[in-house]
Amino acid sequence: MGVTLEFLNDNHGVKATVRGEMTGEAFVEGVRQVNAFAAKAGPICYTFVDFNDLKKITVTTGDLASAAMCAIEASKLTETERVVAAYAGDDYAYRLALIYMVFIEETGWEAWTFRDRSEAVAWLRSRATLKHGITVEGI
């Protein structure tokens, strides 16, 4: 299935849901789409990535680096510091998410990976409210 994107809070937030098999190509394309949208429509203040329904992963660290380059380039186009929360209960997905978070450190975004969904959502809501005055809904 891949990556499904939902734009929330008047397009200031994104919920990315990964289901079934995640390929490197689908991951890079999802990141590219979010950041292309942000460049055209305005800043994205938060992103929530849900890896819980992931069944198979065929992503390399090279794919993660390519996706991170899209994020880094997008971060240079806006002063908005995005808040990024990734929820990944599975060990392999969790570790891949951690690697991606290291790759996107150059963006200056506040990014964290969680094994518990309720903790990820609570953290994202509190950080988006504090940084951007946004009440996160729909996650």
Biotite code that builds the C-alpha atoms (Angstrom):
import biotite.structure as struc

atoms = struc.array([
    struc.Atom([0.000, 0.000, 0.000], chain_id="A", res_id=1, res_name="MET", atom_name="CA", element="C"),
    struc.Atom([2.708, 2.513, 0.912], chain_id="A", res_id=2, res_name="GLY", atom_name="CA", element="C"),
    struc.Atom([2.304, 5.982, 2.345], chain_id="A", res_id=3, res_name="VAL", atom_name="CA", element="C"),
    struc.Atom([-1.005, 7.863, 2.690], chain_id="A", res_id=4, res_name="THR", atom_name="CA", element="C"),
    struc.Atom([-0.889, 11.591, 3.415], chain_id="A", res_id=5, res_name="LEU", atom_name="CA", element="C"),
    struc.Atom([-3.590, 13.647, 5.119], chain_id="A", res_id=6, res_name="GLU", atom_name="CA", element="C"),
    struc.Atom([-3.210, 17.408, 5.401], chain_id="A", res_id=7, res_name="PHE", atom_name="CA", element="C"),
    struc.Atom([-4.720, 18.745, 8.651], chain_id="A", res_id=8, res_name="LEU", atom_name="CA", element="C"),
    struc.Atom([-5.256, 22.034, 10.496], chain_id="A", res_id=9, res_name="ASN", atom_name="CA", element="C"),
    struc.Atom([-5.801, 24.158, 7.394], chain_id="A", res_id=10, res_name="ASP", atom_name="CA", element="C"),
    struc.Atom([-2.797, 22.486, 5.759], chain_id="A", res_id=11, res_name="ASN", atom_name="CA", element="C"),
    struc.Atom([-0.416, 23.315, 8.614], chain_id="A", res_id=12, res_name="HIS", atom_name="CA", element="C"),
    struc.Atom([-0.099, 19.683, 9.641], chain_id="A", res_id=13, res_name="GLY", atom_name="CA", element="C"),
    struc.Atom([0.422, 16.318, 8.006], chain_id="A", res_id=14, res_name="VAL", atom_name="CA", element="C"),
    struc.Atom([-0.477, 12.813, 9.089], chain_id="A", res_id=15, res_name="LYS", atom_name="CA", element="C"),
    struc.Atom([1.453, 10.192, 7.137], chain_id="A", res_id=16, res_name="ALA", atom_name="CA", element="C"),
    struc.Atom([0.227, 6.625, 7.560], chain_id="A", res_id=17, res_name="THR", atom_name="CA", element="C"),
    struc.Atom([2.372, 3.756, 6.320], chain_id="A", res_id=18, res_name="VAL", atom_name="CA", element="C"),
    struc.Atom([0.558, 0.472, 5.632], chain_id="A", res_id=19, res_name="ARG", atom_name="CA", element="C"),
    struc.Atom([1.563, -2.850, 4.158], chain_id="A", res_id=20, res_name="GLY", atom_name="CA", element="C"),
    struc.Atom([4.938, -2.638, 2.445], chain_id="A", res_id=21, res_name="GLU", atom_name="CA", element="C"),
    struc.Atom([7.046, 0.478, 2.565], chain_id="A", res_id=22, res_name="MET", atom_name="CA", element="C"),
    struc.Atom([9.530, 0.752, -0.238], chain_id="A", res_id=23, res_name="THR", atom_name="CA", element="C"),
    struc.Atom([12.341, 3.264, -0.340], chain_id="A", res_id=24, res_name="GLY", atom_name="CA", element="C"),
    struc.Atom([10.756, 4.842, -3.395], chain_id="A", res_id=25, res_name="GLU", atom_name="CA", element="C"),
    struc.Atom([7.413, 5.313, -1.600], chain_id="A", res_id=26, res_name="ALA", atom_name="CA", element="C"),
    struc.Atom([9.089, 6.798, 1.471], chain_id="A", res_id=27, res_name="PHE", atom_name="CA", element="C"),
    struc.Atom([11.138, 9.286, -0.551], chain_id="A", res_id=28, res_name="VAL", atom_name="CA", element="C"),
    struc.Atom([8.075, 10.213, -2.612], chain_id="A", res_id=29, res_name="GLU", atom_name="CA", element="C"),
    struc.Atom([5.963, 10.781, 0.514], chain_id="A", res_id=30, res_name="GLY", atom_name="CA", element="C"),
    struc.Atom([8.576, 13.106, 1.997], chain_id="A", res_id=31, res_name="VAL", atom_name="CA", element="C"),
    struc.Atom([8.953, 14.874, -1.353], chain_id="A", res_id=32, res_name="ARG", atom_name="CA", element="C"),
    struc.Atom([5.174, 15.399, -1.650], chain_id="A", res_id=33, res_name="GLN", atom_name="CA", element="C"),
    struc.Atom([4.855, 16.885, 1.832], chain_id="A", res_id=34, res_name="VAL", atom_name="CA", element="C"),
    struc.Atom([7.722, 19.292, 1.267], chain_id="A", res_id=35, res_name="ASN", atom_name="CA", element="C"),
    struc.Atom([6.639, 20.258, -2.257], chain_id="A", res_id=36, res_name="ALA", atom_name="CA", element="C"),
    struc.Atom([3.194, 21.033, -0.842], chain_id="A", res_id=37, res_name="PHE", atom_name="CA", element="C"),
    struc.Atom([4.790, 23.127, 1.932], chain_id="A", res_id=38, res_name="ALA", atom_name="CA", element="C"),
    struc.Atom([6.789, 25.097, -0.646], chain_id="A", res_id=39, res_name="ALA", atom_name="CA", element="C"),
    struc.Atom([3.607, 25.951, -2.595], chain_id="A", res_id=40, res_name="LYS", atom_name="CA", element="C"),
    struc.Atom([0.882, 26.227, 0.054], chain_id="A", res_id=41, res_name="ALA", atom_name="CA", element="C"),
    struc.Atom([2.787, 27.540, 3.053], chain_id="A", res_id=42, res_name="GLY", atom_name="CA", element="C"),
    struc.Atom([4.673, 26.124, 5.979], chain_id="A", res_id=43, res_name="PRO", atom_name="CA", element="C"),
    struc.Atom([3.926, 22.774, 7.515], chain_id="A", res_id=44, res_name="ILE", atom_name="CA", element="C"),
    struc.Atom([4.105, 23.181, 11.299], chain_id="A", res_id=45, res_name="CYS", atom_name="CA", element="C"),
    struc.Atom([3.892, 19.515, 12.275], chain_id="A", res_id=46, res_name="TYR", atom_name="CA", element="C"),
    struc.Atom([4.122, 16.021, 10.867], chain_id="A", res_id=47, res_name="THR", atom_name="CA", element="C"),
    struc.Atom([2.921, 12.800, 12.470], chain_id="A", res_id=48, res_name="PHE", atom_name="CA", element="C"),
    struc.Atom([4.149, 9.551, 10.915], chain_id="A", res_id=49, res_name="VAL", atom_name="CA", element="C"),
    struc.Atom([2.374, 6.324, 11.885], chain_id="A", res_id=50, res_name="ASP", atom_name="CA", element="C"),
    struc.Atom([4.356, 3.188, 11.058], chain_id="A", res_id=51, res_name="PHE", atom_name="CA", element="C"),
    struc.Atom([2.132, 0.838, 13.078], chain_id="A", res_id=52, res_name="ASN", atom_name="CA", element="C"),
    struc.Atom([0.428, -0.966, 10.164], chain_id="A", res_id=53, res_name="ASP", atom_name="CA", element="C"),
    struc.Atom([3.712, -1.641, 8.421], chain_id="A", res_id=54, res_name="LEU", atom_name="CA", element="C"),
    struc.Atom([4.136, -5.280, 7.392], chain_id="A", res_id=55, res_name="LYS", atom_name="CA", element="C"),
    struc.Atom([7.250, -5.220, 5.195], chain_id="A", res_id=56, res_name="LYS", atom_name="CA", element="C"),
    struc.Atom([10.098, -2.736, 4.808], chain_id="A", res_id=57, res_name="ILE", atom_name="CA", element="C"),
    struc.Atom([12.360, -2.505, 1.775], chain_id="A", res_id=58, res_name="THR", atom_name="CA", element="C"),
    struc.Atom([14.109, 0.762, 2.600], chain_id="A", res_id=59, res_name="VAL", atom_name="CA", element="C"),
    struc.Atom([17.845, 1.342, 2.642], chain_id="A", res_id=60, res_name="THR", atom_name="CA", element="C"),
    struc.Atom([19.804, 3.958, 4.530], chain_id="A", res_id=61, res_name="THR", atom_name="CA", element="C"),
    struc.Atom([20.420, 5.523, 1.112], chain_id="A", res_id=62, res_name="GLY", atom_name="CA", element="C"),
    struc.Atom([16.647, 5.913, 0.711], chain_id="A", res_id=63, res_name="ASP", atom_name="CA", element="C"),
    struc.Atom([16.457, 7.542, 4.143], chain_id="A", res_id=64, res_name="LEU", atom_name="CA", element="C"),
    struc.Atom([19.284, 9.906, 3.196], chain_id="A", res_id=65, res_name="ALA", atom_name="CA", element="C"),
    struc.Atom([17.522, 10.836, -0.075], chain_id="A", res_id=66, res_name="SER", atom_name="CA", element="C"),
    struc.Atom([14.294, 11.567, 1.788], chain_id="A", res_id=67, res_name="ALA", atom_name="CA", element="C"),
    struc.Atom([16.231, 13.604, 4.344], chain_id="A", res_id=68, res_name="ALA", atom_name="CA", element="C"),
    struc.Atom([17.733, 15.722, 1.563], chain_id="A", res_id=69, res_name="MET", atom_name="CA", element="C"),
    struc.Atom([14.182, 16.651, 0.488], chain_id="A", res_id=70, res_name="CYS", atom_name="CA", element="C"),
    struc.Atom([13.421, 17.689, 4.076], chain_id="A", res_id=71, res_name="ALA", atom_name="CA", element="C"),
    struc.Atom([16.676, 19.622, 4.452], chain_id="A", res_id=72, res_name="ILE", atom_name="CA", element="C"),
    struc.Atom([16.068, 21.531, 1.218], chain_id="A", res_id=73, res_name="GLU", atom_name="CA", element="C"),
    struc.Atom([12.510, 22.354, 2.323], chain_id="A", res_id=74, res_name="ALA", atom_name="CA", element="C"),
    struc.Atom([13.697, 23.551, 5.732], chain_id="A", res_id=75, res_name="SER", atom_name="CA", element="C"),
    struc.Atom([15.885, 26.149, 4.026], chain_id="A", res_id=76, res_name="LYS", atom_name="CA", element="C"),
    struc.Atom([12.826, 27.689, 2.315], chain_id="A", res_id=77, res_name="LEU", atom_name="CA", element="C"),
    struc.Atom([10.992, 28.631, 5.514], chain_id="A", res_id=78, res_name="THR", atom_name="CA", element="C"),
    struc.Atom([11.725, 29.820, 9.016], chain_id="A", res_id=79, res_name="GLU", atom_name="CA", element="C"),
    struc.Atom([8.955, 27.630, 10.450], chain_id="A", res_id=80, res_name="THR", atom_name="CA", element="C"),
    struc.Atom([10.423, 25.007, 12.730], chain_id="A", res_id=81, res_name="GLU", atom_name="CA", element="C"),
    struc.Atom([8.432, 21.848, 12.107], chain_id="A", res_id=82, res_name="ARG", atom_name="CA", element="C"),
    struc.Atom([7.570, 19.424, 14.894], chain_id="A", res_id=83, res_name="VAL", atom_name="CA", element="C"),
    struc.Atom([7.886, 15.792, 13.779], chain_id="A", res_id=84, res_name="VAL", atom_name="CA", element="C"),
    struc.Atom([6.668, 12.754, 15.710], chain_id="A", res_id=85, res_name="ALA", atom_name="CA", element="C"),
    struc.Atom([7.084, 9.214, 14.433], chain_id="A", res_id=86, res_name="ALA", atom_name="CA", element="C"),
    struc.Atom([5.251, 6.290, 15.994], chain_id="A", res_id=87, res_name="TYR", atom_name="CA", element="C"),
    struc.Atom([6.793, 2.889, 15.357], chain_id="A", res_id=88, res_name="ALA", atom_name="CA", element="C"),
    struc.Atom([6.020, 0.005, 17.702], chain_id="A", res_id=89, res_name="GLY", atom_name="CA", element="C"),
    struc.Atom([7.984, -2.567, 15.692], chain_id="A", res_id=90, res_name="ASP", atom_name="CA", element="C"),
    struc.Atom([11.727, -2.761, 16.429], chain_id="A", res_id=91, res_name="ASP", atom_name="CA", element="C"),
    struc.Atom([12.885, -2.553, 12.803], chain_id="A", res_id=92, res_name="TYR", atom_name="CA", element="C"),
    struc.Atom([10.597, 0.352, 11.897], chain_id="A", res_id=93, res_name="ALA", atom_name="CA", element="C"),
    struc.Atom([11.565, 2.122, 15.120], chain_id="A", res_id=94, res_name="TYR", atom_name="CA", element="C"),
    struc.Atom([15.264, 1.845, 14.314], chain_id="A", res_id=95, res_name="ARG", atom_name="CA", element="C"),
    struc.Atom([14.755, 3.055, 10.738], chain_id="A", res_id=96, res_name="LEU", atom_name="CA", element="C"),
    struc.Atom([12.774, 6.029, 12.070], chain_id="A", res_id=97, res_name="ALA", atom_name="CA", element="C"),
    struc.Atom([15.623, 6.821, 14.472], chain_id="A", res_id=98, res_name="LEU", atom_name="CA", element="C"),
    struc.Atom([18.115, 6.788, 11.596], chain_id="A", res_id=99, res_name="ILE", atom_name="CA", element="C"),
    struc.Atom([15.874, 9.115, 9.586], chain_id="A", res_id=100, res_name="TYR", atom_name="CA", element="C"),
    struc.Atom([15.627, 11.478, 12.572], chain_id="A", res_id=101, res_name="MET", atom_name="CA", element="C"),
    struc.Atom([19.433, 11.648, 12.691], chain_id="A", res_id=102, res_name="VAL", atom_name="CA", element="C"),
    struc.Atom([19.518, 12.421, 8.963], chain_id="A", res_id=103, res_name="PHE", atom_name="CA", element="C"),
    struc.Atom([17.051, 15.318, 9.329], chain_id="A", res_id=104, res_name="ILE", atom_name="CA", element="C"),
    struc.Atom([18.832, 16.971, 12.280], chain_id="A", res_id=105, res_name="GLU", atom_name="CA", element="C"),
    struc.Atom([20.227, 19.577, 9.868], chain_id="A", res_id=106, res_name="GLU", atom_name="CA", element="C"),
    struc.Atom([16.677, 20.885, 9.326], chain_id="A", res_id=107, res_name="THR", atom_name="CA", element="C"),
    struc.Atom([16.564, 22.265, 12.849], chain_id="A", res_id=108, res_name="GLY", atom_name="CA", element="C"),
    struc.Atom([13.144, 20.669, 13.275], chain_id="A", res_id=109, res_name="TRP", atom_name="CA", element="C"),
    struc.Atom([12.152, 19.202, 16.608], chain_id="A", res_id=110, res_name="GLU", atom_name="CA", element="C"),
    struc.Atom([11.819, 15.497, 15.833], chain_id="A", res_id=111, res_name="ALA", atom_name="CA", element="C"),
    struc.Atom([11.272, 12.460, 18.026], chain_id="A", res_id=112, res_name="TRP", atom_name="CA", element="C"),
    struc.Atom([10.478, 8.763, 17.591], chain_id="A", res_id=113, res_name="THR", atom_name="CA", element="C"),
    struc.Atom([8.120, 6.899, 19.916], chain_id="A", res_id=114, res_name="PHE", atom_name="CA", element="C"),
    struc.Atom([7.159, 3.279, 20.558], chain_id="A", res_id=115, res_name="ARG", atom_name="CA", element="C"),
    struc.Atom([3.872, 4.300, 22.201], chain_id="A", res_id=116, res_name="ASP", atom_name="CA", element="C"),
    struc.Atom([1.231, 6.005, 20.042], chain_id="A", res_id=117, res_name="ARG", atom_name="CA", element="C"),
    struc.Atom([-0.501, 7.908, 22.840], chain_id="A", res_id=118, res_name="SER", atom_name="CA", element="C"),
    struc.Atom([2.852, 9.278, 23.991], chain_id="A", res_id=119, res_name="GLU", atom_name="CA", element="C"),
    struc.Atom([3.722, 10.362, 20.430], chain_id="A", res_id=120, res_name="ALA", atom_name="CA", element="C"),
    struc.Atom([0.376, 12.115, 19.972], chain_id="A", res_id=121, res_name="VAL", atom_name="CA", element="C"),
    struc.Atom([0.563, 13.842, 23.365], chain_id="A", res_id=122, res_name="ALA", atom_name="CA", element="C"),
    struc.Atom([4.103, 15.063, 22.677], chain_id="A", res_id=123, res_name="TRP", atom_name="CA", element="C"),
    struc.Atom([3.186, 16.321, 19.196], chain_id="A", res_id=124, res_name="LEU", atom_name="CA", element="C"),
    struc.Atom([0.100, 18.136, 20.478], chain_id="A", res_id=125, res_name="ARG", atom_name="CA", element="C"),
    struc.Atom([1.999, 19.846, 23.275], chain_id="A", res_id=126, res_name="SER", atom_name="CA", element="C"),
    struc.Atom([4.919, 20.897, 21.051], chain_id="A", res_id=127, res_name="ARG", atom_name="CA", element="C"),
    struc.Atom([2.689, 22.145, 18.183], chain_id="A", res_id=128, res_name="ALA", atom_name="CA", element="C"),
    struc.Atom([0.629, 24.193, 20.639], chain_id="A", res_id=129, res_name="THR", atom_name="CA", element="C"),
    struc.Atom([3.703, 25.627, 22.339], chain_id="A", res_id=130, res_name="LEU", atom_name="CA", element="C"),
    struc.Atom([5.649, 26.438, 19.149], chain_id="A", res_id=131, res_name="LYS", atom_name="CA", element="C"),
    struc.Atom([2.861, 27.359, 16.739], chain_id="A", res_id=132, res_name="HIS", atom_name="CA", element="C"),
    struc.Atom([-0.336, 27.872, 18.758], chain_id="A", res_id=133, res_name="GLY", atom_name="CA", element="C"),
    struc.Atom([-1.962, 25.002, 16.834], chain_id="A", res_id=134, res_name="ILE", atom_name="CA", element="C"),
    struc.Atom([-4.434, 22.569, 18.359], chain_id="A", res_id=135, res_name="THR", atom_name="CA", element="C"),
    struc.Atom([-3.617, 19.277, 16.638], chain_id="A", res_id=136, res_name="VAL", atom_name="CA", element="C"),
    struc.Atom([-6.716, 17.298, 15.661], chain_id="A", res_id=137, res_name="GLU", atom_name="CA", element="C"),
    struc.Atom([-7.393, 14.242, 13.542], chain_id="A", res_id=138, res_name="GLY", atom_name="CA", element="C"),
    struc.Atom([-4.500, 12.110, 14.671], chain_id="A", res_id=139, res_name="ILE", atom_name="CA", element="C"),
])
